[in-house]
Amino acid sequence: MKQYPSIRQSRKSFQAYVFDKLDGSNLRFSWNRRQGWYEYATRTRNLPIDHKLYKIGYEYFFNVYADIIVATAKKKGWKRLDAFCEFHGDNSFAGRHDLSEQQRVTLIDLAPNTRGFLNPEEFLDLFSTVPLPKYLGQVEWNEDYIDAVRQGLIEGITFEGVVAKSATKQRMAKAKTQAWIDRIMQEFGEVEGAKIIKS
Protein backbone atom coordinates (compact mmCIF):
# COMPACT_ATOMS: atom_id res chain seq x y z
CA MET A 1 0.00 0.00 0.00
CA LYS A 2 1.36 3.41 -0.99
CA GLN A 3 0.07 6.50 0.77
CA TYR A 4 -0.32 9.70 -1.20
CA PRO A 5 2.13 12.30 0.11
CA SER A 6 1.19 15.60 1.65
CA ILE A 7 2.37 18.19 -0.89
CA ARG A 8 4.37 21.10 0.48
CA GLN A 9 3.92 24.76 -0.39
CA SER A 10 7.50 25.20 -1.59
CA ARG A 11 9.03 28.26 -3.26
CA LYS A 12 12.17 26.38 -4.32
CA SER A 13 12.68 26.81 -8.06
CA PHE A 14 12.41 23.89 -10.51
CA GLN A 15 11.07 23.11 -13.98
CA ALA A 16 7.51 21.95 -13.42
CA TYR A 17 4.49 20.40 -15.06
CA VAL A 18 1.56 22.28 -13.53
CA PHE A 19 -1.97 20.98 -12.95
CA ASP A 20 -5.13 22.51 -11.53
CA LYS A 21 -5.53 21.46 -7.88
CA LEU A 22 -8.96 19.94 -7.36
CA ASP A 23 -10.59 20.67 -4.01
CA GLY A 24 -11.80 17.30 -2.80
CA SER A 25 -10.88 14.17 -0.84
CA ASN A 26 -8.03 11.84 -1.79
CA LEU A 27 -8.92 8.22 -2.62
CA ARG A 28 -6.64 5.28 -3.41
CA PHE A 29 -7.48 2.17 -5.47
CA SER A 30 -4.96 -0.70 -5.29
CA TRP A 31 -4.60 -3.47 -7.88
CA ASN A 32 -2.38 -6.48 -8.49
CA ARG A 33 -2.38 -9.26 -11.05
CA ARG A 34 -3.37 -11.98 -8.57
CA GLN A 35 -6.23 -10.24 -6.76
CA GLY A 36 -7.40 -7.59 -9.18
CA TRP A 37 -8.73 -4.47 -7.46
CA TYR A 38 -8.28 -5.47 -3.83
CA GLU A 39 -8.20 -2.30 -1.73
CA TYR A 40 -10.07 1.01 -1.58
CA ALA A 41 -9.00 3.73 0.85
CA THR A 42 -8.77 7.38 1.78
CA ARG A 43 -5.36 8.83 2.59
CA THR A 44 -5.57 7.41 6.13
CA ARG A 45 -7.96 4.44 6.23
CA ASN A 46 -9.40 1.57 4.22
CA LEU A 47 -13.02 1.82 3.09
CA PRO A 48 -15.83 -0.67 2.43
CA ILE A 49 -17.21 -0.39 -1.09
CA ASP A 50 -20.63 0.53 0.33
CA HIS A 51 -19.35 3.44 2.45
CA LYS A 52 -22.13 6.01 2.92
CA LEU A 53 -20.20 8.80 1.20
CA TYR A 54 -17.43 7.28 -0.87
CA LYS A 55 -19.38 4.43 -2.51
CA ILE A 56 -20.18 7.03 -5.18
CA GLY A 57 -16.46 7.37 -5.82
CA TYR A 58 -16.00 3.60 -6.00
CA GLU A 59 -18.75 3.23 -8.58
CA TYR A 60 -17.50 6.20 -10.61
CA PHE A 61 -13.94 4.87 -10.65
CA PHE A 62 -15.01 1.47 -11.94
CA ASN A 63 -17.23 2.98 -14.60
CA VAL A 64 -14.60 5.41 -15.91
CA TYR A 65 -11.07 4.30 -15.01
CA ALA A 66 -10.70 0.68 -13.89
CA ASP A 67 -10.67 -1.04 -17.29
CA ILE A 68 -8.25 1.35 -18.99
CA ILE A 69 -5.87 1.25 -16.03
CA VAL A 70 -5.83 -2.56 -16.01
CA ALA A 71 -5.34 -2.66 -19.79
CA THR A 72 -2.43 -0.23 -19.44
CA ALA A 73 -0.92 -2.26 -16.59
CA LYS A 74 -1.00 -5.45 -18.66
CA LYS A 75 0.48 -3.70 -21.69
CA LYS A 76 3.29 -2.20 -19.60
CA GLY A 77 3.95 -5.38 -17.63
CA TRP A 78 3.12 -3.89 -14.24
CA LYS A 79 2.45 -6.43 -11.49
CA ARG A 80 0.79 -4.02 -9.08
CA LEU A 81 -0.25 -0.39 -8.86
CA ASP A 82 -1.90 2.26 -6.74
CA ALA A 83 -4.22 4.71 -8.51
CA PHE A 84 -4.80 8.00 -6.70
CA CYS A 85 -7.90 10.07 -7.33
CA GLU A 86 -9.69 13.13 -6.05
CA PHE A 87 -13.34 12.77 -5.04
CA HIS A 88 -15.14 16.07 -5.65
CA GLY A 89 -18.20 17.93 -6.86
CA ASP A 90 -18.70 21.43 -8.20
CA ASN A 91 -19.15 22.83 -4.69
CA SER A 92 -16.80 20.57 -2.71
CA PHE A 93 -14.68 22.60 -0.32
CA ALA A 94 -11.98 21.63 2.20
CA GLY A 95 -13.09 18.00 2.33
CA ARG A 96 -16.81 18.78 2.56
CA HIS A 97 -19.13 17.49 -0.16
CA ASP A 98 -22.72 18.31 -1.12
CA LEU A 99 -24.29 14.95 -1.93
CA SER A 100 -27.32 16.64 -3.47
CA GLU A 101 -25.11 17.44 -6.47
CA GLN A 102 -23.18 15.08 -8.73
CA GLN A 103 -19.89 13.84 -7.29
CA ARG A 104 -17.10 12.45 -9.44
CA VAL A 105 -13.63 11.00 -9.22
CA THR A 106 -10.63 12.35 -11.13
CA LEU A 107 -7.40 10.39 -11.56
CA ILE A 108 -4.49 12.53 -10.30
CA ASP A 109 -1.53 10.11 -10.06
CA LEU A 110 -0.55 6.50 -10.54
CA ALA A 111 2.25 4.51 -8.91
CA PRO A 112 3.11 1.22 -10.70
CA ASN A 113 5.12 -1.56 -9.05
CA THR A 114 7.54 -0.03 -6.53
CA ARG A 115 9.14 2.68 -8.67
CA GLY A 116 7.15 5.63 -7.36
CA PHE A 117 4.78 7.79 -9.36
CA LEU A 118 4.69 7.98 -13.13
CA ASN A 119 6.44 11.08 -14.36
CA PRO A 120 3.90 13.69 -15.50
CA GLU A 121 4.68 13.33 -19.20
CA GLU A 122 4.08 9.57 -19.15
CA PHE A 123 0.97 10.01 -17.00
CA LEU A 124 -0.52 12.46 -19.49
CA ASP A 125 0.38 10.24 -22.43
CA LEU A 126 -0.99 6.99 -21.00
CA PHE A 127 -4.26 8.40 -19.68
CA SER A 128 -5.11 11.14 -22.16
CA THR A 129 -8.46 9.48 -22.98
CA VAL A 130 -9.89 9.71 -19.45
CA PRO A 131 -10.64 12.73 -17.22
CA LEU A 132 -7.55 14.22 -15.56
CA PRO A 133 -6.93 17.51 -13.73
CA LYS A 134 -6.53 20.36 -16.21
CA TYR A 135 -2.91 20.51 -17.38
CA LEU A 136 -1.70 24.11 -17.30
CA GLY A 137 1.65 23.59 -19.03
CA GLN A 138 5.35 23.54 -18.19
CA VAL A 139 6.66 26.51 -16.22
CA GLU A 140 9.59 27.62 -14.13
CA TRP A 141 8.25 27.10 -10.62
CA ASN A 142 9.41 30.16 -8.74
CA GLU A 143 8.19 32.99 -6.53
CA ASP A 144 6.79 34.98 -9.46
CA TYR A 145 4.63 32.07 -10.62
CA ILE A 146 3.49 31.26 -7.09
CA ASP A 147 2.50 34.90 -6.55
CA ALA A 148 0.55 34.85 -9.83
CA VAL A 149 -1.35 31.79 -8.57
CA ARG A 150 -2.02 33.55 -5.27
CA GLN A 151 -3.45 36.56 -7.11
CA GLY A 152 -5.68 34.40 -9.33
CA LEU A 153 -3.86 35.36 -12.53
CA ILE A 154 -3.32 31.84 -13.92
CA GLU A 155 -6.00 30.71 -16.37
CA GLY A 156 -7.51 27.26 -15.86
CA ILE A 157 -7.51 27.14 -12.06
CA THR A 158 -10.89 26.08 -10.69
CA PHE A 159 -10.47 27.69 -7.25
CA GLU A 160 -7.99 26.16 -4.79
CA GLY A 161 -4.71 26.52 -6.65
CA VAL A 162 -2.19 24.36 -8.51
CA VAL A 163 0.06 21.32 -8.10
CA ALA A 164 3.53 21.31 -9.67
CA LYS A 165 5.42 18.11 -10.52
CA SER A 166 9.01 17.73 -11.70
CA ALA A 167 9.81 15.52 -14.67
CA THR A 168 12.53 13.38 -13.10
CA LYS A 169 13.00 13.68 -9.33
CA GLN A 170 9.40 13.12 -8.23
CA ARG A 171 9.35 16.52 -6.58
CA MET A 172 5.93 18.08 -5.97
CA ALA A 173 4.83 21.48 -4.72
CA LYS A 174 1.57 23.37 -4.46
CA ALA A 175 0.33 26.95 -4.35
CA LYS A 176 -3.05 28.25 -3.22
CA THR A 177 -5.12 31.19 -4.42
CA GLN A 178 -5.77 34.02 -1.99
CA ALA A 179 -9.51 33.65 -2.63
CA TRP A 180 -9.39 30.04 -1.39
CA ILE A 181 -7.28 31.00 1.64
CA ASP A 182 -9.66 33.81 2.55
CA ARG A 183 -12.68 31.51 2.40
CA ILE A 184 -10.91 28.92 4.57
CA MET A 185 -10.14 31.52 7.22
CA GLN A 186 -13.69 32.89 7.09
CA GLU A 187 -15.38 29.49 7.48
CA PHE A 188 -12.96 27.74 9.86
CA GLY A 189 -11.42 30.55 11.91
CA GLU A 190 -7.81 31.49 12.48
CA VAL A 191 -6.53 28.38 14.30
CA GLU A 192 -8.29 25.62 12.33
CA GLY A 193 -8.00 27.57 9.09
CA ALA A 194 -4.23 27.84 9.44
CA LYS A 195 -4.00 24.05 9.89
CA ILE A 196 -6.06 23.40 6.75
CA ILE A 197 -4.02 25.84 4.66
CA LYS A 198 -0.76 24.14 5.70
CA SER A 199 -2.08 20.60 5.15
C-alpha positions as CSV (number, residue, x, y, z in Angstrom):
1,M,0.0,0.0,0.0
2,K,1.4,3.4,-1.0
3,Q,0.1,6.5,0.8
4,Y,-0.3,9.7,-1.2
5,P,2.1,12.3,0.1
6,S,1.2,15.6,1.7
7,I,2.4,18.2,-0.9
8,R,4.4,21.1,0.5
9,Q,3.9,24.8,-0.4
10,S,7.5,25.2,-1.6
11,R,9.0,28.3,-3.3
12,K,12.2,26.4,-4.3
13,S,12.7,26.8,-8.1
14,F,12.4,23.9,-10.5
15,Q,11.1,23.1,-14.0
16,A,7.5,22.0,-13.4
17,Y,4.5,20.4,-15.1
18,V,1.6,22.3,-13.5
19,F,-2.0,21.0,-13.0
20,D,-5.1,22.5,-11.5
21,K,-5.5,21.5,-7.9
22,L,-9.0,19.9,-7.4
23,D,-10.6,20.7,-4.0
24,G,-11.8,17.3,-2.8
25,S,-10.9,14.2,-0.8
26,N,-8.0,11.8,-1.8
27,L,-8.9,8.2,-2.6
28,R,-6.6,5.3,-3.4
29,F,-7.5,2.2,-5.5
30,S,-5.0,-0.7,-5.3
31,W,-4.6,-3.5,-7.9
32,N,-2.4,-6.5,-8.5
33,R,-2.4,-9.3,-11.0
34,R,-3.4,-12.0,-8.6
35,Q,-6.2,-10.2,-6.8
36,G,-7.4,-7.6,-9.2
37,W,-8.7,-4.5,-7.5
38,Y,-8.3,-5.5,-3.8
39,E,-8.2,-2.3,-1.7
40,Y,-10.1,1.0,-1.6
41,A,-9.0,3.7,0.9
42,T,-8.8,7.4,1.8
43,R,-5.4,8.8,2.6
44,T,-5.6,7.4,6.1
45,R,-8.0,4.4,6.2
46,N,-9.4,1.6,4.2
47,L,-13.0,1.8,3.1
48,P,-15.8,-0.7,2.4
49,I,-17.2,-0.4,-1.1
50,D,-20.6,0.5,0.3
51,H,-19.3,3.4,2.5
52,K,-22.1,6.0,2.9
53,L,-20.2,8.8,1.2
54,Y,-17.4,7.3,-0.9
55,K,-19.4,4.4,-2.5
56,I,-20.2,7.0,-5.2
57,G,-16.5,7.4,-5.8
58,Y,-16.0,3.6,-6.0
59,E,-18.8,3.2,-8.6
60,Y,-17.5,6.2,-10.6
61,F,-13.9,4.9,-10.6
62,F,-15.0,1.5,-11.9
63,N,-17.2,3.0,-14.6
64,V,-14.6,5.4,-15.9
65,Y,-11.1,4.3,-15.0
66,A,-10.7,0.7,-13.9
67,D,-10.7,-1.0,-17.3
68,I,-8.3,1.3,-19.0
69,I,-5.9,1.2,-16.0
70,V,-5.8,-2.6,-16.0
71,A,-5.3,-2.7,-19.8
72,T,-2.4,-0.2,-19.4
73,A,-0.9,-2.3,-16.6
74,K,-1.0,-5.5,-18.7
75,K,0.5,-3.7,-21.7
76,K,3.3,-2.2,-19.6
77,G,4.0,-5.4,-17.6
78,W,3.1,-3.9,-14.2
79,K,2.5,-6.4,-11.5
80,R,0.8,-4.0,-9.1
81,L,-0.2,-0.4,-8.9
82,D,-1.9,2.3,-6.7
83,A,-4.2,4.7,-8.5
84,F,-4.8,8.0,-6.7
85,C,-7.9,10.1,-7.3
86,E,-9.7,13.1,-6.1
87,F,-13.3,12.8,-5.0
88,H,-15.1,16.1,-5.7
89,G,-18.2,17.9,-6.9
90,D,-18.7,21.4,-8.2
91,N,-19.1,22.8,-4.7
92,S,-16.8,20.6,-2.7
93,F,-14.7,22.6,-0.3
94,A,-12.0,21.6,2.2
95,G,-13.1,18.0,2.3
96,R,-16.8,18.8,2.6
97,H,-19.1,17.5,-0.2
98,D,-22.7,18.3,-1.1
99,L,-24.3,15.0,-1.9
100,S,-27.3,16.6,-3.5
101,E,-25.1,17.4,-6.5
102,Q,-23.2,15.1,-8.7
103,Q,-19.9,13.8,-7.3
104,R,-17.1,12.5,-9.4
105,V,-13.6,11.0,-9.2
106,T,-10.6,12.3,-11.1
107,L,-7.4,10.4,-11.6
108,I,-4.5,12.5,-10.3
109,D,-1.5,10.1,-10.1
110,L,-0.5,6.5,-10.5
111,A,2.3,4.5,-8.9
112,P,3.1,1.2,-10.7
113,N,5.1,-1.6,-9.0
114,T,7.5,0.0,-6.5
115,R,9.1,2.7,-8.7
116,G,7.2,5.6,-7.4
117,F,4.8,7.8,-9.4
118,L,4.7,8.0,-13.1
119,N,6.4,11.1,-14.4
120,P,3.9,13.7,-15.5
121,E,4.7,13.3,-19.2
122,E,4.1,9.6,-19.2
123,F,1.0,10.0,-17.0
124,L,-0.5,12.5,-19.5
125,D,0.4,10.2,-22.4
126,L,-1.0,7.0,-21.0
127,F,-4.3,8.4,-19.7
128,S,-5.1,11.1,-22.2
129,T,-8.5,9.5,-23.0
130,V,-9.9,9.7,-19.4
131,P,-10.6,12.7,-17.2
132,L,-7.6,14.2,-15.6
133,P,-6.9,17.5,-13.7
134,K,-6.5,20.4,-16.2
135,Y,-2.9,20.5,-17.4
136,L,-1.7,24.1,-17.3
137,G,1.6,23.6,-19.0
138,Q,5.4,23.5,-18.2
139,V,6.7,26.5,-16.2
140,E,9.6,27.6,-14.1
141,W,8.2,27.1,-10.6
142,N,9.4,30.2,-8.7
143,E,8.2,33.0,-6.5
144,D,6.8,35.0,-9.5
145,Y,4.6,32.1,-10.6
146,I,3.5,31.3,-7.1
147,D,2.5,34.9,-6.6
148,A,0.5,34.8,-9.8
149,V,-1.3,31.8,-8.6
150,R,-2.0,33.5,-5.3
151,Q,-3.5,36.6,-7.1
152,G,-5.7,34.4,-9.3
153,L,-3.9,35.4,-12.5
154,I,-3.3,31.8,-13.9
155,E,-6.0,30.7,-16.4
156,G,-7.5,27.3,-15.9
157,I,-7.5,27.1,-12.1
158,T,-10.9,26.1,-10.7
159,F,-10.5,27.7,-7.3
160,E,-8.0,26.2,-4.8
161,G,-4.7,26.5,-6.7
162,V,-2.2,24.4,-8.5
163,V,0.1,21.3,-8.1
164,A,3.5,21.3,-9.7
165,K,5.4,18.1,-10.5
166,S,9.0,17.7,-11.7
167,A,9.8,15.5,-14.7
168,T,12.5,13.4,-13.1
169,K,13.0,13.7,-9.3
170,Q,9.4,13.1,-8.2
171,R,9.4,16.5,-6.6
172,M,5.9,18.1,-6.0
173,A,4.8,21.5,-4.7
174,K,1.6,23.4,-4.5
175,A,0.3,26.9,-4.4
176,K,-3.1,28.3,-3.2
177,T,-5.1,31.2,-4.4
178,Q,-5.8,34.0,-2.0
179,A,-9.5,33.7,-2.6
180,W,-9.4,30.0,-1.4
181,I,-7.3,31.0,1.6
182,D,-9.7,33.8,2.5
183,R,-12.7,31.5,2.4
184,I,-10.9,28.9,4.6
185,M,-10.1,31.5,7.2
186,Q,-13.7,32.9,7.1
187,E,-15.4,29.5,7.5
188,F,-13.0,27.7,9.9
189,G,-11.4,30.5,11.9
190,E,-7.8,31.5,12.5
191,V,-6.5,28.4,14.3
192,E,-8.3,25.6,12.3
193,G,-8.0,27.6,9.1
194,A,-4.2,27.8,9.4
195,K,-4.0,24.0,9.9
196,I,-6.1,23.4,6.7
197,I,-4.0,25.8,4.7
198,K,-0.8,24.1,5.7
199,S,-2.1,20.6,5.2
